[in-house]
Amino acid sequence: MGELRKDYILDRWVIYSEGRGARPKEFTHAPETVKEGTCFFCPGGEALTPGELGRIGTKQKWRVRWFANKFPALEPAGQSKPKTDNRFFAHAANYGYHEVIVETPDHTKQLADLSASEIADVLGVYQNRIADLGKKQNVKYVSVIKNHGYHAGTSIVHSHSQVFATAFLPPEIQDKVEARRRFLKCPHCDIVKAETNSARQCFETKNWLAFCPYASQFNYELWLYPKKHIRQLSDVPDLAELAALLKRVLGRLQALNCSYNLFVTVAPQGDDLHLHVEVLPQVAVWGGFERGSGAVINSVMPESAAKFYRGEE
């Protein structure tokens, strides 16, 4: 027997049917193939990327480097504010900034393979780009994301993250902000307390909690929340603890050998939103029901997913 669950504060429902995970699969993903060739992100290929915006390490021996995306989805040009020609056609320029963070010079390593201190370096760059781009004129929000694997949307094997600074508030962030405003105090602080020692808790450190959300949309979805109310990544006093926890999470995901998306949610300027990191494994493919109805069918209960992360199954 399945179950229907609603998100903690968003008006979003998830149908759980674990039996569907065992249904016959006549179609399988084709094996992922990697084309050999010049990697623009490897040492020696620096001249093949747009001009460097910053690095950790020396020019000859860098550990992390970042630069504008060569094929940007956003550019700081044109009209940033939308205008409407009539009732239906609102439009603006794709104003903003789109950057790439190369996480390691080693082509053979992914984020999960890096040491905790190396992951902390990457998180430090996240801090830097969110703070720096957030000060740019017309920028309303800065999104830091990582796509790992073909089914998560990555097109370059070399481990990297991306930064999108937009002149609008992304709809998912807008929904979270509006839901937060319905509460007198931060509901996420209470969610963290409620999930501490719950069946969905995965890992706990002094200042962080990792858990599978009660109404997770994705198989093995996991959230990382600071226990204290923190709005910005720049307010995290010690990235080493978060880096060690993230390495532990990604290490478990290596057992699934799956693609995943990772993104950091911070509070928009002038709003109060609890900082958190979401890891969304791309195990299942959404079909017509999910895309047509807006509701999701998940074949892995979050309690079962948490057992996997804890190493209990």
PABADO-310941 format. One line per 3 residues: number of its first residue (from 0); their letters; for each residue y, x, z of N, C-alpha, C. Coordinates in steps of 0.05 Angstrom, whole numbers, plus 32768, in hexadecimal, padded with zeros to 4 digits. Layout:
N
NUM) a) Y/X/Z/Y/X/Z/Y/X/Z | ...;
END
This chain:
313
0) mge) 7FE8/8011/8000/8000/8000/8000/8019/8012/8000 | 802C/800B/7FEF/8044/801B/7FED/805A/8012/8000 | 8072/801B/7FFB/8088/8015/800C/80A2/8017/7FFC;
3) lrk) 80B6/8007/8005/80D0/8007/7FF9/80E4/8012/800E | 80F3/8026/8007/8106/8032/801B/8122/8034/800F | 8136/8031/8021/8152/8034/8019/815D/804E/8023;
6) dyi) 816E/805B/8014/817C/8073/801D/818A/806E/8037 | 818E/8084/8046/819C/8082/8060/81B6/8072/805E | 81C7/8079/804C/81E2/806C/804A/81E9/8063/802E;
9) ldr) 81DC/806D/801A/81E2/8064/7FFF/81D3/804B/7FF8 | 81DE/803B/7FE6/81D1/8023/7FDD/81BD/8029/7FC7 | 81A7/8037/7FD0/8193/8042/7FBD/8178/803E/7FC8;
12) wvi) 8166/8033/7FB8/814B/802C/7FC2/8136/803D/7FB3 | 8120/8043/7FC1/810A/8052/7FB5/80F0/8044/7FBB | 80DF/8041/7FA6/80C5/8035/7FA9/80B1/804C/7FAC;
15) yse) 80A0/804A/7FC2/808C/805F/7FC6/8070/8053/7FBF | 8062/8062/7FAE/8047/805A/7FA6/8037/8074/7FA2 | 802B/807D/7FB8/801D/8097/7FB7/8005/8095/7FA4;
18) grg) 7FFA/807E/7FA0/7FE3/807B/7F8F/7FE9/8082/7F72 | 8002/807F/7F6A/8009/8086/7F4F/8007/80A3/7F49 | 8008/80B4/7F5E/8006/80D0/7F5A/7FEA/80D8/7F50;
21) arp) 7FD7/80C7/7F53/7FBB/80CD/7F4B/7FB4/80C0/7F31 | 7FC7/80B2/7F24/7FC1/80A3/7F0C/7FBB/80B6/7EF5 | 7FAA/80AE/7EE1/7FA3/80C0/7ECB/7FBC/80C8/7EBC;
24) kef) 7FBC/80E1/7EB2/7FD3/80EB/7EA3/7FC9/80F4/7E87 | 7FCF/80E4/7E73/7FC6/80EA/7E58/7FD9/80FE/7E4B | 7FF2/8100/7E55/8005/8112/7E4B/800C/8127/7E60;
27) tha) 800B/8140/7E59/8012/8155/7E6C/8029/8166/7E60 | 8037/8174/7E71/804C/8186/7E67/8040/819C/7E57 | 804D/81A2/7E41/8044/81B9/7E31/804A/81D2/7E40;
30) pet) 8039/81E6/7E3E/803E/8200/7E4C/805A/820B/7E45 | 8067/8215/7E59/8082/8220/7E54/807F/823C/7E47 | 808E/8240/7E32/808D/825A/7E24/80A8/8267/7E27;
33) vke) 80A8/8281/7E29/80C1/8291/7E2C/80C4/82A3/7E14 | 80DA/82A0/7E06/80DF/82B1/7DEF/80E9/82CC/7DF8 | 80DD/82E1/7DEF/80E6/82FC/7DF6/80FE/8303/7DE6;
36) gtc) 8110/8312/7DF1/8128/831A/7DE3/813C/8326/7DF7 | 8154/832A/7DEE/8169/8335/7DFF/8171/8321/7E14 | 8172/8329/7E2D/817B/8318/7E43/8198/8320/7E49;
39) ffc) 81AA/830D/7E45/81C6/8312/7E4A/81CC/8317/7E67 | 81BA/830E/7E79/81C0/830F/7E95/81B5/8329/7EA2 | 81A5/8338/7E93/819A/8351/7E9E/81AE/8368/7E9E;
42) pgg) 81AB/837B/7EB0/81BD/8393/7EAE/81BC/839F/7E92 | 81D3/83A7/7E88/81D5/83B1/7E6D/81DF/839C/7E5A | 81DD/8382/7E62/81E6/836D/7E50/8201/8362/7E59;
45) eal) 820F/8370/7E6B/8229/8366/7E75/823D/8360/7E5F | 823D/8370/7E4A/8251/836D/7E35/824B/8354/7E24 | 8233/8349/7E27/822B/8332/7E18/8233/8317/7E25;
48) tpg) 823D/8319/7E3D/8246/8301/7E4C/8265/8300/7E4C | 8271/82E9/7E52/828E/82E8/7E55/8296/82FB/7E6C | 82B0/8301/7E6D/82BA/8314/7E80/82B3/830E/7E9C;
51) elg) 82AB/8322/7EAB/82A2/831F/7EC6/82B8/8316/7ED8 | 82B2/8302/7EE9/82C6/82F8/7EFC/82C3/8305/7F17 | 82AB/830F/7F1D/82A6/831D/7F36/8289/8327/7F37;
54) rig) 8284/8338/7F4B/8269/8343/7F4F/8266/834C/7F6B | 824D/834E/7F74/8245/835C/7F8D/8238/8375/7F84 | 8241/838C/7F8E/8237/83A6/7F86/824A/83B3/7F72;
57) tkq) 8241/83C9/7F67/8251/83D8/7F54/824D/83CE/7F38 | 825E/83D6/7F25/825B/83CE/7F0A/8241/83D7/7EFE | 8238/83EF/7F06/821F/83FB/7EFB/8207/83F0/7F0A;
60) kwr) 820B/83E8/7F24/81F4/83DF/7F34/81FC/83C6/7F44 | 81FF/83B0/7F35/8207/8397/7F42/81EE/8388/7F4D | 81F3/8377/7F61/81DD/8367/7F6D/81E0/8349/7F64;
63) vrw) 81F9/8340/7F62/81FF/8325/7F59/8219/8327/7F48 | 821B/8319/7F33/8234/8318/7F23/8238/82FC/7F18 | 8252/82F6/7F14/8258/82DB/7F0A/826E/82DC/7EF5;
66) fan) 826D/82C8/7EE2/827F/82C8/7ECB/8280/82AC/7EC0 | 8293/82A7/7EAE/8295/828D/7EA1/827D/8288/7E90 | 8274/826F/7E8E/825E/8268/7E7D/8266/826C/7E60;
69) kfp) 8254/8279/7E51/825A/827E/7E34/825B/8265/7E24 | 824D/8250/7E2D/824C/8236/7E20/8254/8221/7E34 | 826E/8220/7E3B/8277/820F/7E51/8276/81F1/7E4B;
72) ale) 826F/81E2/7E60/8271/81C5/7E5E/828D/81BC/7E65 | 829C/81CD/7E73/82B7/81C8/7E7C/82C9/81DF/7E75 | 82E2/81D8/7E6F/82F5/81ED/7E68/8311/81E5/7E73;
75) pag) 8320/81F9/7E7E/833A/81F2/7E8A/8350/81EE/7E75 | 834D/81D9/7E65/8360/81D4/7E50/8361/81B6/7E4A | 8378/81AD/7E41/837B/8190/7E3A/8383/817F/7E52;
78) qsk) 8382/8165/7E4D/838A/8151/7E60/8374/814C/7E75 | 837A/8152/7E8E/8366/8150/7EA3/8364/8133/7EAE | 8379/8124/7EAD/8379/8109/7EB8/8371/80F5/7EA3;
81) pkt) 835D/80E4/7EAA/8354/80D0/7E96/836A/80BC/7E8F | 8369/80B3/7E77/837B/809D/7E6E/836A/8089/7E5F | 8373/8070/7E5F/8364/805B/7E52/8374/804E/7E3C;
84) dnr) 8369/804E/7E24/8376/8043/7E0D/8375/8024/7E0E | 8360/801A/7E19/835E/7FFD/7E1D/834B/7FF8/7E34 | 833F/7FE1/7E37/832F/7FDB/7E4E/8317/7FED/7E51;
87) ffa) 830C/7FF7/7E3B/82F1/8003/7E3C/82F0/8021/7E37 | 8304/802C/7E2A/8302/8048/7E21/8314/805B/7E31 | 8309/8064/7E48/8317/8077/7E58/830D/8093/7E50;
90) haa) 8320/80A6/7E4F/8317/80C1/7E46/832B/80D6/7E50 | 8322/80EF/7E50/8332/8106/7E57/8325/811F/7E4B | 8332/8135/7E4D/8326/814E/7E44/8310/8156/7E58;
93) nyg) 82FD/8166/7E4F/82E8/8170/7E61/82F3/8187/7E71 | 8308/8180/7E81/8317/8195/7E90/8307/819F/7EA7 | 8307/81B9/7EAB/82FA/81C5/7EC2/82F1/81E2/7EBD;
96) yhe) 82DF/81EB/7ECD/82D5/8206/7ECC/82B7/8206/7ECE | 82AA/8217/7EBE/828C/8218/7EBE/8284/8236/7EBF | 8277/823D/7ED5/8270/825A/7ED9/8252/825D/7EDD;
99) viv) 824A/8276/7EDA/822E/827E/7EDE/822D/8294/7EF4 | 821A/8291/7F06/8215/82A5/7F1B/81FA/82B1/7F16 | 81F9/82CB/7F0E/81DF/82D8/7F0A/81D7/82E3/7F26;
102) etp) 81C0/82D9/7F30/81B9/82DD/7F4C/81AC/82F8/7F52 | 81A2/8305/7F3D/8194/831F/7F41/8194/832E/7F27 | 8194/8348/7F27/8192/8358/7F0F/8175/8359/7F05;
105) dht) 8162/8351/7F16/8145/8353/7F10/813C/833B/7F00 | 8135/833F/7EE7/812D/8329/7ED6/8113/831C/7EDE | 8103/832A/7EEE/80E8/8320/7EF5/80E9/8310/7F0F;
108) kql) 8100/830E/7F1C/8101/82FF/7F36/8110/82E5/7F33 | 8107/82D1/7F42/8116/82B8/7F44/8121/82B7/7F61 | 8131/82A2/7F66/813F/82A0/7F80/812B/82A2/7F97;
111) adl) 8114/8295/7F95/8100/8295/7FAA/80F5/82B1/7FAF | 80F6/82C3/7F9B/80EB/82DE/7F9E/80FF/82F1/7FAB | 8118/82E9/7FAD/812C/82FB/7FB9/8129/82FC/7FD7;
114) sas) 8132/8311/7FE4/8132/8312/8001/8146/82FF/800D | 8144/82F9/8026/8157/82E7/8033/8174/82F3/8031 | 8176/830D/8034/8191/8319/8032/819C/8317/8016;
117) eia) 818B/8319/8001/8194/8315/7FE6/819C/82F8/7FE0 | 818D/82E5/7FEC/8194/82C9/7FE9/81AF/82C4/7FF7 | 81B3/82D1/800E/81CD/82CE/801C/81E4/82D8/800A;
120) dvl) 81DF/82ED/7FFB/81F4/82F7/7FE8/81FB/82E1/7FD4 | 81E6/82D4/7FC9/81EB/82BF/7FB6/81FA/82A8/7FC2 | 81F3/82A0/7FDB/8201/828B/7FE9/821E/8292/7FEE;
123) gvy) 8223/82AC/7FF3/823E/82B6/7FF7/824F/82B2/7FDE | 8242/82B6/7FC6/8250/82B1/7FAD/8255/8293/7FA9 | 8242/8283/7FB1/8247/8266/7FB1/8261/825F/7FC1;
126) qnr) 8263/826B/7FD9/827A/8267/7FEA/8294/826E/7FDA | 8293/8286/7FCE/82AA/8291/7FC0/82B3/827F/7FA9 | 82A0/8276/7F99/82A7/8266/7F82/82B1/824A/7F89;
129) iad) 82A4/823E/7F9D/82AE/8223/7FA6/82CA/8225/7FB1 | 82D0/823A/7FC1/82EA/823D/7FCC/82FF/8244/7FB7 | 82F8/8256/7FA5/830B/8260/7F91/8311/824A/7F7D;
132) lgk) 82FD/823E/7F72/8301/8229/7F5D/830D/8210/7F69 | 8308/820B/7F82/8313/81F3/7F8F/8331/81F4/7F91 | 833D/820C/7F8F/835A/820F/7F90/8367/820C/7F74;
135) kqn) 8357/820B/7F5F/8362/8209/7F44/8370/81EE/7F40 | 8385/81EF/7F30/8394/81D6/7F2A/8382/81C2/7F1C | 8384/81A9/7F24/8375/8192/7F18/8358/8191/7F1F;
138) vky) 834D/81A4/7F2E/8331/81A3/7F36/832D/8191/7F4E | 831C/817D/7F4B/8316/816A/7F61/82FD/8171/7F70 | 82EA/817F/7F63/82D1/8185/7F71/82C3/819C/7F64;
141) vsv) 82B5/81AC/7F74/82A6/81C3/7F6A/8288/81BF/7F71 | 8277/81BE/7F5D/825A/81BB/7F60/824D/81D5/7F5B | 823C/81DE/7F6D/822A/81F5/7F69/820E/81EC/7F66;
144) ikn) 8201/81F3/7F50/81E6/81E9/7F4B/81D4/8200/7F42 | 81BA/81FC/7F45/81A7/820F/7F3A/8190/81FF/7F2D | 818B/8205/7F14/8174/81F9/7F06/815E/820F/7F04;
147) hgy) 8147/8209/7F0E/8131/821C/7F0C/811A/820F/7EFC | 8113/821C/7EE6/80FD/8212/7ED6/8105/81FF/7EC0 | 80F4/81FE/7EAC/80FA/81EE/7E94/8100/81D1/7E9A;
150) hag) 80F0/81C5/7EAB/80F2/81A8/7EB1/810A/81A2/7EC3 | 8118/81B6/7ECC/8130/81B2/7EDC/8149/81B6/7ECB | 8145/81BD/7EB1/815B/81C0/7E9F/8166/81DC/7E9A;
153) tsi) 8157/81F0/7EA4/8161/820B/7E9F/815A/8214/7E83 | 816B/8225/7E77/8165/822F/7E5C/8163/824D/7E5C | 8169/825B/7E72/8167/8278/7E74/8155/827F/7E8C;
156) vhs) 8141/8290/7E88/812E/8296/7E9C/813A/82A6/7EB3 | 814C/82B9/7EAD/8158/82CA/7EC1/8165/82B9/7ED7 | 815F/82BE/7EF0/8167/82AD/7F06/8185/82AC/7F08;
159) hsq) 8190/8293/7F08/81AD/828F/7F09/81B4/8273/7F13 | 81CC/8270/7F1C/81D7/8257/7F24/81F0/8251/7F13 | 81FA/8238/7F15/8211/8230/7F06/8226/8223/7F18;
162) vfa) 823F/8225/7F10/8255/8218/7F1F/8264/8207/7F0C | 8269/81EE/7F14/8279/81DB/7F05/8291/81D1/7F15 | 82A9/81D7/7F0D/82C1/81CE/7F1A/82CD/81B8/7F09;
165) taf) 82CD/81A0/7F13/82D5/8189/7F02/82EF/817D/7F0B | 82FC/816F/7EF8/8315/8161/7EFE/8311/8145/7F08 | 82F8/813E/7F0D/82F0/8124/7F17/82DC/8128/7F2D;
168) lpp) 82D8/8114/7F3E/82C4/8115/7F53/82AA/810A/7F47 | 8295/811A/7F47/827B/8111/7F3B/8272/80F7/7F49 | 8266/80E4/7F3A/825F/80CA/7F45/824D/80CC/7F5E;
171) eiq) 823A/80DE/7F5F/8228/80E1/7F76/8238/80E8/7F8F | 824C/80FA/7F8B/825D/8103/7FA2/826F/80EC/7FAA | 827A/80DD/7F96/828B/80C6/7F9C/827B/80B1/7FAC;
174) dkv) 8262/80AC/7FA5/8252/8099/7FB4/824E/80A2/7FD1 | 8249/80BC/7FD5/8245/80C6/7FF0/825F/80C4/8000 | 8275/80CA/7FF4/828F/80C9/8002/8295/80AC/800A;
177) ear) 8290/8099/7FF8/8296/807D/7FFE/8283/8072/8014 | 826A/807B/8013/8257/8073/8028/825F/807F/8043 | 8268/8097/8043/8271/80A4/805C/8289/8095/8068;
180) rrf) 829B/808B/8058/82B3/807D/8061/82AC/8063/8070 | 8294/8059/806C/828D/8040/807A/8285/8045/8097 | 8284/805E/80A0/827C/8065/80BB/8294/8071/80CA;
183) lkc) 8296/806B/80E4/82AB/8076/80F4/82A8/8094/80F8 | 828E/809C/80FB/8289/80B9/80FE/8273/80C0/80E9 | 826F/80DA/80E6/825D/80E4/80D1/8241/80D9/80D4;
186) phc) 8237/80CA/80C1/821B/80C0/80C3/8206/80D6/80BF | 820E/80EB/80B0/81FB/8100/80AB/81F4/8110/80C5 | 8208/8112/80D7/8202/811E/80F1/81EC/810F/80FF;
189) div) 81ED/80F4/80FE/81D9/80E3/810B/81BE/80E5/80FC | 81BF/80E8/80E1/81A7/80EB/80D1/8198/8104/80D9 | 81A7/811A/80DC/819B/8134/80E4/818E/8130/80FF;
192) kae) 819A/8123/8112/818E/811E/812C/8175/810D/812A | 8176/80F9/8119/815F/80E7/8116/8148/80F5/8109 | 814D/8107/80F7/8137/8115/80E9/812D/812E/80F8;
195) tns) 813B/8136/810D/8131/814C/811D/8118/8144/812B | 8102/8153/8127/80E8/814D/8132/80DB/8133/8127 | 80E5/812A/8110/80D9/8113/8103/80C1/811C/80F2;
198) arq) 80B2/8109/80E7/809C/8110/80D6/80A5/811C/80BC | 80BF/811A/80B6/80CA/8125/809D/80D7/8140/80A1 | 80D8/814A/80B9/80E4/8164/80BE/80D1/817A/80B2;
201) cfe) 80DD/818D/80A5/80CE/81A3/8099/80D1/81BD/80A9 | 80EA/81C5/80AC/80F1/81DE/80BA/810A/81D9/80CB | 810B/81E8/80E1/8123/81E6/80F2/812B/8203/80FB;
204) tkn) 8144/8209/80F9/814F/8222/8104/8164/821A/8119 | 8171/822E/8124/8185/8228/8138/819B/8216/812E | 81A4/821A/8116/81BB/820B/810B/81B5/81FA/80F3;
207) wla) 819C/81FA/80E9/8196/81EB/80D1/817D/81DA/80D4 | 817C/81C4/80C5/8164/81B3/80C4/815C/81AF/80A7 | 8143/81B3/80A0/8139/81AD/8085/8125/8196/8088;
210) fcp) 812A/8181/8079/8118/8169/807A/8116/815B/805F | 8101/814C/805C/80FE/813B/8044/810B/8120/804A | 811E/8118/803B/812D/80FF/8042/811C/80E6/8041;
213) yas) 8123/80D4/8052/8114/80BB/8057/810F/80AC/803D | 8123/80AB/802B/8120/809D/8011/8124/80B0/7FFA | 8114/80C5/7FFA/8116/80DA/7FE6/8110/80CE/7FCA;
216) qfn) 8120/80D6/7FB7/811C/80CD/7F9B/8108/80DE/7F8C | 8107/80F8/7F93/80F6/810B/7F85/80DE/8114/7F96 | 80C8/8119/7F88/80B0/8124/7F96/80B8/813E/7FA4;
219) yel) 80B3/8140/7FBD/80B8/8158/7FCD/80D6/815F/7FD0 | 80E7/814B/7FCD/8103/814F/7FD1/8108/8158/7FEE | 811B/816B/7FF1/8121/8176/800B/813F/817A/800E;
222) wly) 8149/8175/8026/8166/8179/802C/8168/818E/8043 | 817D/819E/8041/8184/81B1/8057/81A0/81AA/8061 | 81A1/81A4/807B/81BA/819B/8088/81C1/81AE/809F;
225) pkk) 81DA/81B6/80A2/81E2/81C3/80BB/81E2/81AE/80D1 | 81DA/81B6/80E9/81D9/81A3/8100/81F5/819C/8109 | 8208/81AF/8107/8223/81A9/810E/8232/819D/80F6;
228) hir) 8247/818E/80FB/8256/8182/80E5/8267/8197/80D7 | 825D/819F/80C0/826B/81B2/80AF/8271/81A6/8094 | 8289/81A9/808A/8291/819C/8071/828E/81AF/8059;
231) qls) 8293/81C8/805D/8294/81DB/8046/8280/81F2/804A | 8276/81FC/8034/8264/8213/8036/8272/822B/8042 | 828C/822D/803D/829C/8243/8048/829E/8242/8067;
234) dvp) 8298/822B/8072/8299/8228/808F/827F/8230/809D | 826A/8237/808D/8251/8240/8099/8255/825C/80A4 | 8251/825F/80BF/8257/8279/80CB/8244/8290/80C3;
237) dla) 822B/8289/80BD/8216/829D/80B8/8204/8293/80A2 | 8208/829F/808A/81F7/8296/8073/81DB/82A1/8075 | 81D6/82B5/8086/81BB/82C0/8087/81A7/82AC/8090;
240) ela) 81AE/829A/80A3/819C/8286/80AD/8195/8272/8097 | 81A9/8269/8089/81A4/8256/8073/8194/8264/805D | 8199/827D/8057/818B/828B/8042/816D/828E/8049;
243) all) 8167/8294/8062/814B/8297/806B/813D/827C/8069 | 814B/8267/8070/813F/824C/806F/813A/8244/8052 | 814D/824A/8041/814A/8243/8024/8133/8253/8018;
246) krv) 8130/826C/801F/811A/827C/8015/80FF/8270/801D | 80FE/8266/8035/80E5/825A/803F/80DF/8241/802F | 80F3/8231/802A/80EF/8218/801A/80E6/821F/7FFE;
249) lgr) 80F4/8231/7FF1/80ED/8237/7FD5/80D2/8246/7FD3 | 80CB/8254/7FE8/80B1/8261/7FE9/809A/824C/7FE9 | 809E/8236/7FF7/808A/8221/7FF6/8089/8214/7FDB;
252) lqa) 80A0/8211/7FCE/80A0/8204/7FB4/8092/8215/7F9F | 8090/822F/7FA3/8082/8240/7F90/8064/8238/7F8F | 805A/822C/7FA4/803E/8223/7FA4/803A/820C/7F91;
255) lnc) 8050/81FC/7F8C/804E/81E6/7F79/8053/81F0/7F5C | 805E/8208/7F59/8064/8213/7F3F/8074/81FF/7F2E | 8089/81F3/7F3A/8098/81DE/7F2D/80B5/81E6/7F28;
258) syn) 80C1/81D8/7F16/80DE/81DB/7F12/80EC/81CD/7F29 | 8105/81D5/7F2E/8114/81C7/7F42/8132/81C9/7F3C | 8141/81B6/7F47/815E/81B8/7F47/8168/81BB/7F64;
261) lfv) 817C/81CC/7F67/8188/81D0/7F81/81A6/81CD/7F7E | 81B2/81BF/7F91/81CF/81BD/7F90/81DB/81BB/7FAC | 81F4/81C4/7FAE/8202/81C5/7FC7/8217/81AE/7FC7;
264) tva) 8217/819E/7FDC/822B/8189/7FDE/823F/8190/7FF4 | 8258/8192/7FED/826E/8197/8000/8281/817F/8000 | 8292/817F/8014/82A6/8169/8016/82BC/816D/8001;
267) pqg) 82C3/8158/7FF2/82DB/815A/7FE1/82F4/815E/7FF2 | 8308/816A/7FE6/8321/816F/7FF5/832C/8155/8000 | 8332/8154/801A/833D/813C/8026/8329/8128/8030;
270) ddl) 830F/812E/802B/82FA/811B/8034/82E7/8129/8048 | 82D9/8119/8058/82C7/8123/806C/82AA/811E/8063 | 829C/8132/805B/8281/812F/8052/8271/8147/805D;
273) hlh) 825A/8142/8069/8249/8156/8075/823C/8168/8060 | 8241/8181/8062/8235/8195/804F/8217/8192/804F | 820B/8194/8037/81EE/8195/8036/81E4/81A1/801B;
276) vev) 81CC/81AA/801B/81BF/81B5/8004/81A7/81A4/7FFD | 81A4/819C/7FE4/818D/818C/7FDC/817C/819C/7FC8 | 8162/819A/7FCC/814E/81A7/7FBA/813D/8190/7FAF;
279) lpq) 813E/818E/7F94/8131/8178/7F86/811B/8183/7F73 | 8102/8185/7F7C/80ED/818D/7F6A/80E9/8179/7F53 | 80E4/8184/7F3B/80E0/8173/7F24/80C2/8172/7F1E;
282) vav) 80B4/8162/7F2D/8097/8160/7F2B/8090/8148/7F19 | 809D/8132/7F1D/8097/8119/7F0E/80AD/8114/7EF9 | 80A6/8105/7EE5/80B9/80FE/7ED0/80C1/80E1/7ED4;
285) wgg) 80DB/80DC/7ED4/80E5/80C1/7ED7/80E0/80B2/7EBD | 80D7/8099/7EBF/80D2/8089/7EA8/80E7/8073/7EA4 | 80DF/805F/7E95/80F1/8049/7E8E/80FB/8039/7EA6;
288) fer) 80E9/8035/7EBA/80F1/8025/7ED1/8108/8033/7EE0 | 8104/804D/7EE5/8119/805C/7EF4/8133/805D/7EE4 | 8132/8062/7ECB/814A/8065/7EBB/8157/804A/7EB5;
291) gsg) 8147/8035/7EB3/8152/801B/7EAD/815B/800B/7EC4 | 814E/8010/7EDC/8154/8000/7EF3/8166/800E/7F08 | 8166/8029/7F07/8175/8038/7F1B/8165/803B/7F35;
294) avi) 814E/802F/7F37/813C/8033/7F4E/8126/8047/7F46 | 811B/8055/7F59/8108/806A/7F54/80ED/8064/7F60 | 80D7/806B/7F52/80BC/806A/7F5D/80B4/8087/7F64;
297) nsv) 80AE/808C/7F7D/80A6/80A6/7F86/8089/80A5/7F90 | 8079/80B8/7F86/805C/80B8/7F8D/8056/80CA/7FA4 | 806A/80D6/7FB1/8065/80E7/7FC8/8077/80DE/7FDF;
300) mpe) 806B/80D4/7FF4/807A/80CC/800C/8088/80E5/8018 | 80A0/80E2/8022/80AD/80F9/802E/809E/8105/8046 | 808F/80F4/8054/807F/80FF/806A/8069/8111/8060;
303) saa) 805E/810A/8049/8049/811B/803C/8056/8135/8032 | 806E/8132/8026/807C/814A/801C/8082/815D/8032 | 808B/8152/8049/8091/8163/8060/8079/8173/806A;
306) kfy) 8062/8166/8069/8049/8174/8071/8044/818B/805E | 8049/8187/8044/8046/819D/8031/8058/81B4/8038 | 8071/81AF/803E/8084/81C4/8044/807C/81D2/805E;
309) rge) 8071/81C3/8071/8068/81CF/808A/804E/81DE/8088 | 8041/81DC/8071/8028/81E9/806C/8010/81DB/8078 | 8013/81C1/807D/7FFD/81B1/8089/7FEB/81A4/8075;
312) e) 7FF2/81A6/805B/7FE0/819C/8046/7FE7/81A9/802B;
END
